[in-house]
Amino acid sequence: MMQTLEDIRGLVEADLAAVDGVIRARLASGVPLVSQVAEHIVAGGGKRLRPLIVLLAAHAANGGRALPGDRHHQAAAFIEFIHTATLLHDDVVDHSSLRRGRQTANAVFGNEASVLVGDFVYSRAFQMMAAIGVARVMEIMADATNVIAEGEVLQLMNAQDPDTTEERYLEVIYRKTAQLFEAGAQVAAVLCGANPVVQQALATYGKHLGTAYQLIDDVLDYRSDPATRGKNLGEDLSEGKMTLPLIHALRHASEADRGLIRNAILHAGEGAQREGDLKRIIAAIDASDGIGYARGRAEAESRAAMQALESVPESRWRDALADLARIAVGRDR
C-alpha cells in the first residue's frame, strides 16, 4: 500500500526536527533586519520537500544503516537555504505579494531587504557547505546554483512571450526546480559514501521528481483553490508565464482563443486581469486537454524517477522515495 506524505515524514521525523533546528540556528544574524526577514521565512513554514528528499536519499544510499554525525542534517538545511534564497529573489522579480497564504517578505519588508537577505541566505548555505569540507559536494552545489541562476534568466526571457516552445519551458523548469532536487539527492549519496552508480541513480531520480513536481504545480495554477494553495488562480498567466497547459492550448485552441491567450500573455502586468478572460482561457485549456497533456508528461517523469531507483538497494527509504514520486503527481486529483 502506498504511503501518505505524513507516513513518509514519519520515517525521518527526528531528522526533520534536527534540520529545523539547524535552519533556525544558521539563519541567526547580528543584523536585526536579517533576523527579522529570516524569522518571517521560517514562520511561513512550507513543505520542506527538498530537505525531506535529502534525508530519505541519505538513508536509502546508506542501506538503511544508522547515519553517523549530522552532515545529512546540514546538507538538508543548506539545500533549503538555496531554495529559500531563490524564493526571496523570485517574489521580487515576479512582484508577488502572497506565498503560502501569507504576505511575501518583499511585501512586508520591501524589495531591497528581500534581495539582500536572499544574498545572505545564499552565502550562509555556502558557508555550511565549506564547513562540511567535501570537495565533491561543493562542486555539485556550485554547478547547481549556477544552473538555477541561468534558469531565472531564461524564465525572464520567456516572460510575456506567447511563442515560448515546450522545449524552452522544460529547460526552465529543469534549471529552476529539478536541478535542486537532483543536487540534493546526489549530495546525500556522496556524503554517505555511496558508489557512483547509486549516486547517479539518486541524482536521476531527483531530476525526474523535480520535473514532475513542477509540471503538476503549473497544472494547479489553473485548478487549485487559492485558499488551499496560497496563490491566486491564474497567477502564472497574470505574470506572463507560459506554462505547459497554456503552451498546449495555443497549439490546439480555436483561432479566437489563441488570440485571447496571446493577448493575455503579451499584456500581462499592464492592469488587472479580467475575470471573464481568465475563465475563457481556462475553458480553452480544458477544451484542448492542456491539463491532461501536462499531467501525462508529469506522470511519465514520475515513472522515470521510480525507474531510476532500481539501482538503489532495497529498503523502506527507497520505497518512500518511490511513493514520493507517486504523491508528486497526485496533488491535482
C-alpha positions, 0 to 999 in steps of 0.5 A: 500500500502506498504511503501518505506524505505524513507516513513518509515524514514519519520515517525521518521525523527526528531528522526533520526536527534536527534540520529545523533546528539547524535552519533556525540556528544558521539563519541567526544574524547580528543584523536585526533586519536579517533576523527579522526577514529570516524569522518571517521565512521560517514562520511561513513554514512550507513543505520542506520537500527538498530537505525531506528528499535529502534525508530519505536519499541519505538513508536509502544510499546508506542501506538503511544503516544508522547515519553517523554525525549530522552532515545529512542534517546540514546538507538538508538545511543548506539545500533549503537555504538555496531554495529559500534564497531563490524564493526571496529573489523570485517574489521580487522579480515576479512582484508577488505579494502572497506565498503560502497564504501569507504576505511575501517578505518583499511585501512586508519588508520591501524589495531591497531587504528581500534581495539582500537577505536572499544574498545572505541566505545564499552565502550562509548555505555556502558557508555550511557547505565549506564547513562540511569540507567535501570537495565533491559536494561543493562542486555539485552545489556550485554547478547547481546554483549556477544552473538555477541562476541561468534558469531565472534568466531564461524564465525572464526571457520567456516572460510575456512571450506567447511563442515560448516552445515546450522545449524552452519551458522544460529547460526552465523548469529543469534549471529552476526546480529539478536541478535542486532536487537532483543536487540534493539527492546526489549530495546525500549519496556522496556524503554517505559514501555511496558508489557512483552508480547509486549516486547517479541513480539518486541524482536521476531520480531527483531530476525526474521528481523535480520535473514532475513536481513542477509540471503538476504545480503549473497544472494547479495554477489553473485548478487549485483553490487559492485558499488551499494553495496560497496563490491566486488562480491564474497567477502564472498567466497574470505574470506572463508565464507560459506554462505547459497547459497554456503552451498546449492550448495555443497549439490546439485552441480555436483561432479566437482563443489563441488570440485571447491567450496571446493577448493575455500573455503579451499584456500581462502586468499592464492592469488587472486581469479580467475575470471573464478572460481568465475563465475563457482561457481556462475553458480553452485549456480544458477544451484542448486537454492542456491539463491532461497533456501536462499531467501525462508528461508529469506522470511519465517523469514520475515513472522515470524517477521510480525507474531510476531507483532500481539501482538503489538497494532495497529498503523502506527509504527507497520505497518512500522515495518511490511513493514520493514520486507517486504523491508528486503527481497526485496533488491535482486529483 
